[in-house]
């Protein structure tokens, strides 16, 4: 695991953190953005990286 940190993926439309994943901040310095399914809205939306309390 080494330098990997846990991040959350927050929906840009309703603000829910629907997913979590791991990231190595030394090799991926930019913010992570991906289109994922939002269960509350029942459609695919843009999710952006947020820090989680660990």
PDB file of N, CA, C, O and CB in Angstrom:
ATOM      1  N   UNK A   1       0.835  -1.178   0.000  1.00  0.00           N
ATOM      2  CA  UNK A   1       0.000   0.000   0.000  1.00  0.00           C
ATOM      3  C   UNK A   1       0.885   1.249   0.000  1.00  0.00           C
ATOM      4  O   UNK A   1       0.661   2.150  -0.809  1.00  0.00           O
ATOM      5  CB  UNK A   1      -0.953  -0.006   1.216  1.00  0.00           C
ATOM      6  N   UNK A   2       1.846   1.324   0.851  1.00  0.00           N
ATOM      7  CA  UNK A   2       2.835   2.390   0.820  1.00  0.00           C
ATOM      8  C   UNK A   2       2.272   3.788   0.928  1.00  0.00           C
ATOM      9  O   UNK A   2       1.774   4.185   1.981  1.00  0.00           O
ATOM     10  CB  UNK A   2       3.607   2.293  -0.412  1.00  0.00           C
ATOM     11  N   UNK A   3       2.350   4.547  -0.176  1.00  0.00           N
ATOM     12  CA  UNK A   3       1.991   5.960  -0.169  1.00  0.00           C
ATOM     13  C   UNK A   3       0.539   6.221  -0.538  1.00  0.00           C
ATOM     14  O   UNK A   3       0.135   7.380  -0.630  1.00  0.00           O
ATOM     15  CB  UNK A   3       2.877   6.704  -1.107  1.00  0.00           C
ATOM     16  N   UNK A   4      -0.248   5.191  -0.749  1.00  0.00           N
ATOM     17  CA  UNK A   4      -1.629   5.367  -1.198  1.00  0.00           C
ATOM     18  C   UNK A   4      -2.506   5.926  -0.082  1.00  0.00           C
ATOM     19  O   UNK A   4      -2.358   5.569   1.087  1.00  0.00           O
ATOM     20  CB  UNK A   4      -2.199   4.038  -1.697  1.00  0.00           C
ATOM     21  N   UNK A   5      -3.437   6.824  -0.479  1.00  0.00           N
ATOM     22  CA  UNK A   5      -4.385   7.416   0.465  1.00  0.00           C
ATOM     23  C   UNK A   5      -5.801   7.096  -0.001  1.00  0.00           C
ATOM     24  O   UNK A   5      -6.039   6.839  -1.181  1.00  0.00           O
ATOM     25  CB  UNK A   5      -4.174   8.962   0.587  1.00  0.00           C
ATOM     26  N   UNK A   6      -6.731   7.116   0.942  1.00  0.00           N
ATOM     27  CA  UNK A   6      -8.124   6.856   0.634  1.00  0.00           C
ATOM     28  C   UNK A   6      -8.814   8.177   0.288  1.00  0.00           C
ATOM     29  O   UNK A   6      -8.701   9.153   1.030  1.00  0.00           O
ATOM     30  CB  UNK A   6      -8.831   6.151   1.824  1.00  0.00           C
ATOM     31  N   UNK A   7      -9.531   8.206  -0.843  1.00  0.00           N
ATOM     32  CA  UNK A   7     -10.254   9.397  -1.261  1.00  0.00           C
ATOM     33  C   UNK A   7     -11.722   9.052  -1.494  1.00  0.00           C
ATOM     34  O   UNK A   7     -12.070   7.893  -1.722  1.00  0.00           O
ATOM     35  CB  UNK A   7      -9.626  10.001  -2.536  1.00  0.00           C
ATOM     36  N   UNK A   8     -12.565  10.057  -1.435  1.00  0.00           N
ATOM     37  CA  UNK A   8     -13.976   9.877  -1.741  1.00  0.00           C
ATOM     38  C   UNK A   8     -14.305  10.524  -3.070  1.00  0.00           C
ATOM     39  O   UNK A   8     -13.637  11.468  -3.494  1.00  0.00           O
ATOM     40  CB  UNK A   8     -14.854  10.460  -0.629  1.00  0.00           C
ATOM     41  N   UNK A   9     -15.342  10.012  -3.731  1.00  0.00           N
ATOM     42  CA  UNK A   9     -15.813  10.608  -4.976  1.00  0.00           C
ATOM     43  C   UNK A   9     -17.172  11.250  -4.704  1.00  0.00           C
ATOM     44  O   UNK A   9     -18.154  10.561  -4.428  1.00  0.00           O
ATOM     45  CB  UNK A   9     -15.906   9.540  -6.126  1.00  0.00           C
ATOM     46  N   UNK A  10     -17.210  12.572  -4.787  1.00  0.00           N
ATOM     47  CA  UNK A  10     -18.399  13.350  -4.425  1.00  0.00           C
ATOM     48  C   UNK A  10     -19.147  13.781  -5.682  1.00  0.00           C
ATOM     49  O   UNK A  10     -18.549  14.293  -6.629  1.00  0.00           O
ATOM     50  CB  UNK A  10     -18.008  14.588  -3.580  1.00  0.00           C
ATOM     51  N   UNK A  11     -20.447  13.570  -5.677  1.00  0.00           N
ATOM     52  CA  UNK A  11     -21.309  13.963  -6.796  1.00  0.00           C
ATOM     53  C   UNK A  11     -21.355  15.486  -6.886  1.00  0.00           C
ATOM     54  O   UNK A  11     -21.534  16.164  -5.875  1.00  0.00           O
ATOM     55  CB  UNK A  11     -22.746  13.378  -6.627  1.00  0.00           C
ATOM     56  N   UNK A  12     -21.193  16.024  -8.094  1.00  0.00           N
ATOM     57  CA  UNK A  12     -21.205  17.469  -8.275  1.00  0.00           C
ATOM     58  C   UNK A  12     -22.616  18.039  -8.299  1.00  0.00           C
ATOM     59  O   UNK A  12     -22.789  19.246  -8.132  1.00  0.00           O
ATOM     60  CB  UNK A  12     -20.489  17.833  -9.550  1.00  0.00           C
ATOM     61  N   UNK A  13     -23.635  17.195  -8.503  1.00  0.00           N
ATOM     62  CA  UNK A  13     -25.011  17.703  -8.598  1.00  0.00           C
ATOM     63  C   UNK A  13     -25.738  17.739  -7.256  1.00  0.00           C
ATOM     64  O   UNK A  13     -26.471  18.690  -6.984  1.00  0.00           O
ATOM     65  CB  UNK A  13     -25.798  16.856  -9.565  1.00  0.00           C
ATOM     66  N   UNK A  14     -25.548  16.712  -6.404  1.00  0.00           N
ATOM     67  CA  UNK A  14     -26.269  16.725  -5.128  1.00  0.00           C
ATOM     68  C   UNK A  14     -25.345  16.694  -3.912  1.00  0.00           C
ATOM     69  O   UNK A  14     -25.834  16.821  -2.790  1.00  0.00           O
ATOM     70  CB  UNK A  14     -27.211  15.551  -5.066  1.00  0.00           C
ATOM     71  N   UNK A  15     -24.040  16.533  -4.081  1.00  0.00           N
ATOM     72  CA  UNK A  15     -23.092  16.630  -2.981  1.00  0.00           C
ATOM     73  C   UNK A  15     -22.887  15.372  -2.163  1.00  0.00           C
ATOM     74  O   UNK A  15     -22.192  15.414  -1.148  1.00  0.00           O
ATOM     75  CB  UNK A  15     -23.516  17.687  -2.091  1.00  0.00           C
ATOM     76  N   UNK A  16     -23.467  14.257  -2.569  1.00  0.00           N
ATOM     77  CA  UNK A  16     -23.275  13.000  -1.842  1.00  0.00           C
ATOM     78  C   UNK A  16     -21.924  12.385  -2.188  1.00  0.00           C
ATOM     79  O   UNK A  16     -21.474  12.461  -3.331  1.00  0.00           O
ATOM     80  CB  UNK A  16     -24.410  12.009  -2.162  1.00  0.00           C
ATOM     81  N   UNK A  17     -21.277  11.770  -1.186  1.00  0.00           N
ATOM     82  CA  UNK A  17     -20.068  10.988  -1.433  1.00  0.00           C
ATOM     83  C   UNK A  17     -20.523   9.541  -1.621  1.00  0.00           C
ATOM     84  O   UNK A  17     -20.815   8.843  -0.651  1.00  0.00           O
ATOM     85  CB  UNK A  17     -19.012  11.129  -0.245  1.00  0.00           C
ATOM     86  N   UNK A  18     -20.579   9.101  -2.877  1.00  0.00           N
ATOM     87  CA  UNK A  18     -21.142   7.801  -3.207  1.00  0.00           C
ATOM     88  C   UNK A  18     -20.104   6.693  -3.312  1.00  0.00           C
ATOM     89  O   UNK A  18     -20.449   5.521  -3.164  1.00  0.00           O
ATOM     90  CB  UNK A  18     -21.888   7.895  -4.487  1.00  0.00           C
ATOM     91  N   UNK A  19     -18.849   7.031  -3.563  1.00  0.00           N
ATOM     92  CA  UNK A  19     -17.820   6.022  -3.802  1.00  0.00           C
ATOM     93  C   UNK A  19     -16.538   6.391  -3.061  1.00  0.00           C
ATOM     94  O   UNK A  19     -16.288   7.564  -2.783  1.00  0.00           O
ATOM     95  CB  UNK A  19     -17.545   5.871  -5.313  1.00  0.00           C
ATOM     96  N   UNK A  20     -15.730   5.385  -2.745  1.00  0.00           N
ATOM     97  CA  UNK A  20     -14.390   5.597  -2.200  1.00  0.00           C
ATOM     98  C   UNK A  20     -13.411   4.794  -3.032  1.00  0.00           C
ATOM     99  O   UNK A  20     -13.768   3.769  -3.614  1.00  0.00           O
ATOM    100  CB  UNK A  20     -14.309   5.191  -0.693  1.00  0.00           C
ATOM    101  N   UNK A  21     -12.171   5.267  -3.086  1.00  0.00           N
ATOM    102  CA  UNK A  21     -11.128   4.582  -3.832  1.00  0.00           C
ATOM    103  C   UNK A  21      -9.775   4.970  -3.232  1.00  0.00           C
ATOM    104  O   UNK A  21      -9.708   5.792  -2.319  1.00  0.00           O
ATOM    105  CB  UNK A  21     -11.197   4.936  -5.355  1.00  0.00           C
ATOM    106  N   UNK A  22      -8.712   4.381  -3.745  1.00  0.00           N
ATOM    107  CA  UNK A  22      -7.355   4.657  -3.284  1.00  0.00           C
ATOM    108  C   UNK A  22      -6.593   5.392  -4.386  1.00  0.00           C
ATOM    109  O   UNK A  22      -6.868   5.219  -5.574  1.00  0.00           O
ATOM    110  CB  UNK A  22      -6.621   3.341  -2.885  1.00  0.00           C
ATOM    111  N   UNK A  23      -5.615   6.227  -3.960  1.00  0.00           N
ATOM    112  CA  UNK A  23      -4.830   7.001  -4.907  1.00  0.00           C
ATOM    113  C   UNK A  23      -3.425   7.219  -4.353  1.00  0.00           C
ATOM    114  O   UNK A  23      -3.254   7.409  -3.149  1.00  0.00           O
ATOM    115  CB  UNK A  23      -5.515   8.352  -5.211  1.00  0.00           C
ATOM    116  N   UNK A  24      -2.424   7.192  -5.225  1.00  0.00           N
ATOM    117  CA  UNK A  24      -1.059   7.524  -4.853  1.00  0.00           C
ATOM    118  C   UNK A  24      -0.833   8.993  -5.221  1.00  0.00           C
ATOM    119  O   UNK A  24      -0.720   9.313  -6.404  1.00  0.00           O
ATOM    120  CB  UNK A  24      -0.017   6.577  -5.567  1.00  0.00           C
ATOM    121  N   UNK A  25      -0.763   9.900  -4.225  1.00  0.00           N
ATOM    122  CA  UNK A  25      -0.654  11.328  -4.534  1.00  0.00           C
ATOM    123  C   UNK A  25       0.692  11.735  -5.134  1.00  0.00           C
ATOM    124  O   UNK A  25       0.801  12.821  -5.702  1.00  0.00           O
ATOM    125  CB  UNK A  25      -0.894  12.123  -3.291  1.00  0.00           C
ATOM    126  N   UNK A  26       1.704  10.899  -5.023  1.00  0.00           N
ATOM    127  CA  UNK A  26       3.007  11.239  -5.606  1.00  0.00           C
ATOM    128  C   UNK A  26       2.999  11.063  -7.120  1.00  0.00           C
ATOM    129  O   UNK A  26       3.660  11.822  -7.829  1.00  0.00           O
ATOM    130  CB  UNK A  26       4.110  10.375  -4.988  1.00  0.00           C
ATOM    131  N   UNK A  27       2.264  10.077  -7.626  1.00  0.00           N
ATOM    132  CA  UNK A  27       2.240   9.829  -9.065  1.00  0.00           C
ATOM    133  C   UNK A  27       1.042  10.475  -9.755  1.00  0.00           C
ATOM    134  O   UNK A  27       1.106  10.742 -10.956  1.00  0.00           O
ATOM    135  CB  UNK A  27       2.232   8.344  -9.326  1.00  0.00           C
ATOM    136  N   UNK A  28      -0.052  10.736  -9.029  1.00  0.00           N
ATOM    137  CA  UNK A  28      -1.247  11.360  -9.587  1.00  0.00           C
ATOM    138  C   UNK A  28      -1.540  12.634  -8.793  1.00  0.00           C
ATOM    139  O   UNK A  28      -2.294  12.612  -7.820  1.00  0.00           O
ATOM    140  CB  UNK A  28      -2.470  10.377  -9.553  1.00  0.00           C
ATOM    141  N   UNK A  29      -0.939  13.733  -9.219  1.00  0.00           N
ATOM    142  CA  UNK A  29      -1.045  14.977  -8.468  1.00  0.00           C
ATOM    143  C   UNK A  29      -2.338  15.732  -8.763  1.00  0.00           C
ATOM    144  O   UNK A  29      -2.773  16.539  -7.942  1.00  0.00           O
ATOM    145  CB  UNK A  29       0.138  15.859  -8.773  1.00  0.00           C
ATOM    146  N   UNK A  30      -2.962  15.488  -9.919  1.00  0.00           N
ATOM    147  CA  UNK A  30      -4.188  16.197 -10.270  1.00  0.00           C
ATOM    148  C   UNK A  30      -5.393  15.577  -9.574  1.00  0.00           C
ATOM    149  O   UNK A  30      -5.347  14.426  -9.139  1.00  0.00           O
ATOM    150  CB  UNK A  30      -4.393  16.192 -11.787  1.00  0.00           C
ATOM    151  N   UNK A  31      -6.480  16.356  -9.472  1.00  0.00           N
ATOM    152  CA  UNK A  31      -7.715  15.865  -8.860  1.00  0.00           C
ATOM    153  C   UNK A  31      -8.357  14.828  -9.776  1.00  0.00           C
ATOM    154  O   UNK A  31      -8.346  14.970 -10.999  1.00  0.00           O
ATOM    155  CB  UNK A  31      -8.701  17.035  -8.580  1.00  0.00           C
ATOM    156  N   UNK A  32      -8.910  13.793  -9.173  1.00  0.00           N
ATOM    157  CA  UNK A  32      -9.540  12.703  -9.903  1.00  0.00           C
ATOM    158  C   UNK A  32     -10.987  13.076 -10.210  1.00  0.00           C
ATOM    159  O   UNK A  32     -11.729  13.471  -9.310  1.00  0.00           O
ATOM    160  CB  UNK A  32      -9.470  11.378  -9.095  1.00  0.00           C
ATOM    161  N   UNK A  33     -11.401  12.951 -11.492  1.00  0.00           N
ATOM    162  CA  UNK A  33     -12.777  13.210 -11.912  1.00  0.00           C
ATOM    163  C   UNK A  33     -13.235  12.051 -12.791  1.00  0.00           C
ATOM    164  O   UNK A  33     -12.504  11.606 -13.676  1.00  0.00           O
ATOM    165  CB  UNK A  33     -12.895  14.577 -12.674  1.00  0.00           C
ATOM    166  N   UNK A  34     -14.444  11.568 -12.543  1.00  0.00           N
ATOM    167  CA  UNK A  34     -14.967  10.451 -13.328  1.00  0.00           C
ATOM    168  C   UNK A  34     -16.492  10.519 -13.320  1.00  0.00           C
ATOM    169  O   UNK A  34     -17.092  11.040 -12.381  1.00  0.00           O
ATOM    170  CB  UNK A  34     -14.466   9.080 -12.764  1.00  0.00           C
ATOM    171  N   UNK A  35     -17.109   9.992 -14.369  1.00  0.00           N
ATOM    172  CA  UNK A  35     -18.564   9.916 -14.422  1.00  0.00           C
ATOM    173  C   UNK A  35     -19.001   8.593 -13.804  1.00  0.00           C
ATOM    174  O   UNK A  35     -18.615   7.523 -14.273  1.00  0.00           O
ATOM    175  CB  UNK A  35     -19.086  10.050 -15.889  1.00  0.00           C
ATOM    176  N   UNK A  36     -19.806   8.675 -12.749  1.00  0.00           N
ATOM    177  CA  UNK A  36     -20.286   7.484 -12.032  1.00  0.00           C
ATOM    178  C   UNK A  36     -21.792   7.594 -11.830  1.00  0.00           C
ATOM    179  O   UNK A  36     -22.384   8.654 -12.031  1.00  0.00           O
ATOM    180  CB  UNK A  36     -19.558   7.320 -10.658  1.00  0.00           C
ATOM    181  N   UNK A  37     -22.397   6.488 -11.431  1.00  0.00           N
ATOM    182  CA  UNK A  37     -23.837   6.449 -11.187  1.00  0.00           C
ATOM    183  C   UNK A  37     -24.164   7.032  -9.820  1.00  0.00           C
ATOM    184  O   UNK A  37     -23.540   6.674  -8.821  1.00  0.00           O
ATOM    185  CB  UNK A  37     -24.364   5.011 -11.291  1.00  0.00           C
ATOM    186  N   UNK A  38     -25.138   7.927  -9.777  1.00  0.00           N
ATOM    187  CA  UNK A  38     -25.612   8.500  -8.522  1.00  0.00           C
ATOM    188  C   UNK A  38     -26.946   7.846  -8.167  1.00  0.00           C
ATOM    189  O   UNK A  38     -27.940   8.069  -8.858  1.00  0.00           O
ATOM    190  CB  UNK A  38     -25.756  10.056  -8.628  1.00  0.00           C
ATOM    191  N   UNK A  39     -26.988   7.040  -7.099  1.00  0.00           N
ATOM    192  CA  UNK A  39     -28.220   6.320  -6.766  1.00  0.00           C
ATOM    193  C   UNK A  39     -29.393   7.241  -6.412  1.00  0.00           C
ATOM    194  O   UNK A  39     -30.535   6.918  -6.738  1.00  0.00           O
ATOM    195  CB  UNK A  39     -27.960   5.387  -5.614  1.00  0.00           C
ATOM    196  N   UNK A  40     -29.143   8.363  -5.765  1.00  0.00           N
ATOM    197  CA  UNK A  40     -30.230   9.257  -5.372  1.00  0.00           C
ATOM    198  C   UNK A  40     -30.880   9.904  -6.605  1.00  0.00           C
ATOM    199  O   UNK A  40     -32.103  10.031  -6.670  1.00  0.00           O
ATOM    200  CB  UNK A  40     -29.705  10.346  -4.411  1.00  0.00           C
ATOM    201  N   UNK A  41     -30.054  10.312  -7.583  1.00  0.00           N
ATOM    202  CA  UNK A  41     -30.580  10.952  -8.788  1.00  0.00           C
ATOM    203  C   UNK A  41     -30.972   9.930  -9.854  1.00  0.00           C
ATOM    204  O   UNK A  41     -31.680  10.262 -10.805  1.00  0.00           O
ATOM    205  CB  UNK A  41     -29.551  11.921  -9.355  1.00  0.00           C
ATOM    206  N   UNK A  42     -30.520   8.710  -9.701  1.00  0.00           N
ATOM    207  CA  UNK A  42     -30.769   7.614 -10.632  1.00  0.00           C
ATOM    208  C   UNK A  42     -30.294   7.932 -12.051  1.00  0.00           C
ATOM    209  O   UNK A  42     -30.986   7.659 -13.032  1.00  0.00           O
ATOM    210  CB  UNK A  42     -32.245   7.283 -10.651  1.00  0.00           C
ATOM    211  N   UNK A  43     -29.081   8.524 -12.134  1.00  0.00           N
ATOM    212  CA  UNK A  43     -28.457   8.786 -13.434  1.00  0.00           C
ATOM    213  C   UNK A  43     -26.947   8.938 -13.235  1.00  0.00           C
ATOM    214  O   UNK A  43     -26.475   9.049 -12.104  1.00  0.00           O
ATOM    215  CB  UNK A  43     -29.064  10.070 -14.105  1.00  0.00           C
ATOM    216  N   UNK A  44     -26.197   8.942 -14.329  1.00  0.00           N
ATOM    217  CA  UNK A  44     -24.758   9.125 -14.268  1.00  0.00           C
ATOM    218  C   UNK A  44     -24.429  10.608 -14.164  1.00  0.00           C
ATOM    219  O   UNK A  44     -24.966  11.424 -14.912  1.00  0.00           O
ATOM    220  CB  UNK A  44     -24.076   8.503 -15.498  1.00  0.00           C
ATOM    221  N   UNK A  45     -23.541  10.952 -13.228  1.00  0.00           N
ATOM    222  CA  UNK A  45     -23.144  12.340 -13.012  1.00  0.00           C
ATOM    223  C   UNK A  45     -21.636  12.399 -12.823  1.00  0.00           C
ATOM    224  O   UNK A  45     -20.987  11.374 -12.614  1.00  0.00           O
ATOM    225  CB  UNK A  45     -23.881  12.951 -11.786  1.00  0.00           C
ATOM    226  N   UNK A  46     -21.085  13.599 -12.898  1.00  0.00           N
ATOM    227  CA  UNK A  46     -19.661  13.807 -12.664  1.00  0.00           C
ATOM    228  C   UNK A  46     -19.366  13.733 -11.173  1.00  0.00           C
ATOM    229  O   UNK A  46     -20.040  14.379 -10.371  1.00  0.00           O
ATOM    230  CB  UNK A  46     -19.203  15.161 -13.241  1.00  0.00           C
ATOM    231  N   UNK A  47     -18.366  12.951 -10.805  1.00  0.00           N
ATOM    232  CA  UNK A  47     -17.926  12.831  -9.419  1.00  0.00           C
ATOM    233  C   UNK A  47     -16.486  13.337  -9.331  1.00  0.00           C
ATOM    234  O   UNK A  47     -15.653  12.997 -10.171  1.00  0.00           O
ATOM    235  CB  UNK A  47     -18.039  11.350  -8.909  1.00  0.00           C
ATOM    236  N   UNK A  48     -16.196  14.150  -8.313  1.00  0.00           N
ATOM    237  CA  UNK A  48     -14.854  14.702  -8.118  1.00  0.00           C
ATOM    238  C   UNK A  48     -14.263  14.216  -6.808  1.00  0.00           C
ATOM    239  O   UNK A  48     -14.981  13.857  -5.875  1.00  0.00           O
ATOM    240  CB  UNK A  48     -14.888  16.236  -8.144  1.00  0.00           C
ATOM    241  N   UNK A  49     -12.953  14.211  -6.760  1.00  0.00           N
ATOM    242  CA  UNK A  49     -12.214  13.732  -5.589  1.00  0.00           C
ATOM    243  C   UNK A  49     -12.350  14.676  -4.398  1.00  0.00           C
ATOM    244  O   UNK A  49     -12.264  15.895  -4.542  1.00  0.00           O
ATOM    245  CB  UNK A  49     -10.744  13.556  -5.937  1.00  0.00           C
ATOM    246  N   UNK A  50     -12.565  14.089  -3.212  1.00  0.00           N
ATOM    247  CA  UNK A  50     -12.535  14.843  -1.960  1.00  0.00           C
ATOM    248  C   UNK A  50     -11.730  14.027  -0.947  1.00  0.00           C
ATOM    249  O   UNK A  50     -11.683  12.799  -1.027  1.00  0.00           O
ATOM    250  CB  UNK A  50     -13.993  15.144  -1.428  1.00  0.00           C
ATOM    251  N   UNK A  51     -11.098  14.719   0.006  1.00  0.00           N
ATOM    252  CA  UNK A  51     -10.363  14.019   1.057  1.00  0.00           C
ATOM    253  C   UNK A  51     -11.323  13.440   2.077  1.00  0.00           C
ATOM    254  O   UNK A  51     -12.344  14.049   2.397  1.00  0.00           O
ATOM    255  CB  UNK A  51      -9.364  14.959   1.742  1.00  0.00           C
ATOM    256  N   UNK A  52     -10.993  12.261   2.586  1.00  0.00           N
ATOM    257  CA  UNK A  52     -11.780  11.640   3.642  1.00  0.00           C
ATOM    258  C   UNK A  52     -11.029  11.755   4.951  1.00  0.00           C
ATOM    259  O   UNK A  52      -9.798  11.771   4.969  1.00  0.00           O
ATOM    260  CB  UNK A  52     -12.087  10.162   3.315  1.00  0.00           C
ATOM    261  N   UNK A  53     -11.763  11.835   6.043  1.00  0.00           N
ATOM    262  CA  UNK A  53     -11.142  11.820   7.363  1.00  0.00           C
ATOM    263  C   UNK A  53     -10.724  10.399   7.662  1.00  0.00           C
ATOM    264  O   UNK A  53     -11.538   9.478   7.591  1.00  0.00           O
ATOM    265  CB  UNK A  53     -12.105  12.368   8.462  1.00  0.00           C
ATOM    266  N   UNK A  54      -9.447  10.213   8.000  1.00  0.00           N
ATOM    267  CA  UNK A  54      -8.999   8.839   8.295  1.00  0.00           C
ATOM    268  C   UNK A  54      -8.459   8.650   9.661  1.00  0.00           C
ATOM    269  O   UNK A  54      -8.056   7.543  10.018  1.00  0.00           O
ATOM    270  CB  UNK A  54      -7.976   8.426   7.341  1.00  0.00           C
TER     271      UNK A  54
END
